[in-house]
Amino acid sequence: YSTEPIRLKRFFLLKQVTVAIGGAIACLTAGLAAGIITIQLLYLAGLYVLLIVGANPLGDIKDIESDRAGGVKTVPIVWGPGATIRLSLATFTASAATTWIGFFGLGFNIALPIIGTIVCAAFAYVMYPLLSHLDDLEYMVNRLYSRALPLFFILQIAVLVGSFPL
């Protein structure tokens, strides 16, 4: 998505769509290898897409200057860092809500919504203060990579643990 002649990331939102669809395909490939696509697998692929839509633009905040110079239309360039952070907060909140749907409706164990909700609350705790530091790019990038990124990985572990039968 980032090399010539295609260079999809020049077009607004195509970078996020490409990464999200690639991740969903990877999720579904596991089901195809096992010979079955279940509603639970489709749910997890959808949850992954939702998380990527919110998390992927956060990584673009550190590249605002170089992307702007290169003509790349990322979420932080088009909407600004503040809207990018708000987007991530909204998608992580929606992710926390959907973990409860996964528990009550799809047979995942209680670890999924508990860990998912705790991680999303911690994510909000880390991200919300960044809205008052929008002019300090170095501070924002440091907080994103040292505090928010580990939470994204823990959320993926919540999906794994939540899939085990208890």
N, C-alpha and C positions, 0 to 999 in steps of 0.2 A: 504493500500500500504506500510505501514511501520512496520507491525508486522510479526513475523515468523509464518509459514514457508515460506510464499510467499515473503514478504519484497521486493516489486517491486522497491523501491527507491534505491536499491543497483545497479540497472542497469541504465546506462546512458540514460537520457531523459524520462524514464518511469514514474518518479514522475510527471513531467510536463504534459505528455500525460494523465496520470490517472486523475489528477486534472482538466485538460482542458475538457476531455470527460465527467467527472462527472458534470461539470458546464453546458456543452452543453445539457446533458440529463435533467438537472434541468430546463433549458430554454424551452426545447421541451415538457416537462411534463406539463407545463402551457398551451401550445397549445392543447395537448391531452385532458386535463381536460375541456377545452372550446369546444372541438370537432372539431378543425380546426388547421391545420399547414399551415401557410402562408409563402410567400417568405420573408416578413418582419421578421418573427420569425426566419427563417433559417439564415437570415442576422445577426440578433442580436446574435444568437448562435455562428455563425462564428466569429463575432467581439469579443465575450467573449473569445473564444479559442485563438484568436490572442493576446488579452491582457494578458491572463494567460501565454502564451508561453514567453512573455517578462517580465512580472511582477513577476511571481513565483520564478524564479531563483534569483531575488534580495534578497528575504528573506533568501536564502541559504548562502549569503555572511557572515552573522553573525555566521554561523555554520561550517565554513570551517575546523577549527581544529578538532572539534568533528566528523564531517562527514568523514574526512580523516582517523581519528583513527578507525572509525567504518566500513571503507570500502565502504562508500556510494559515488557513482560517480555522483555528482551534476555538474551542468554547471560551477559554480565557481571553482570547483576542476579540472575539465577536461580542461576547456578553460581559466580559470583564471578570477579574478574580473574585469579586464579591458574589456575583451570580453563579460562578462556578462552585464556590463553597456552598451556597444555598441549594444548588442542584444536588450536590453530594449529600447534604443533610436530608433533603427530601427523599432521595432514593434509598439511603440507608434506613430512614424511618419506615418507608414502604417495605423494605426488606425485613425489618423486625416484625412488622405486621404480618407479612406472608409466612414467617416461620410458625406463627400460631395456626395459620390455615394448614400448613404442612403437618402440624401435630394433630389438630382436631379432625381434619378431613382426609389426610392421606396416609396416616399410620406411622409417621415418624415418632421417635420417642421424645420424651419431655425435655431432654437435653438441648434439642434444636431450638425451641423457642426461648428457653431460659438463657442459654449462652448467647443466642442471637440478640435478644433484647438487652442483655448486659453490655455486649460489645457495641451495639448501636447507641446505647446511652453514653458509653465511654467515648465513642466517636464524636457524638454531639458535644460532649464536655471538652474535647480537644479542639474541635473545629470551630465552634461558635466564637471563641475569643479571637480567632484570626480575622473576623470581620472588622475588628477595630485596629488591625495592623495591615490594611490593604496596601499601604504605601511602602511597607518594609518587606520587599520581596525575599531577602535573605532570611529574615525571621520566619516568614510563612513557609518557605521551602524546608527550613530546618525542622519546624514543627510537623510538617506533613510527613517527612521521611522518618523522623525519629519517633513520632507518637501515633500518627494516623495509619501509616502503612502496616505496622505490626497488627493493628486491630483488624485490618482487611484480611490478613492471613489467619487470624484467630477465628474470624467468621467462617472461613472455609473449613477450618477444623470442626466448627460447630455442626456443619452439614455432615461431615464424616461421622462424628460421634452420634449425631441425631439419627443416623441411618441404621445403627446397630440395634438389633432387637434386645429389649431389656426384660 
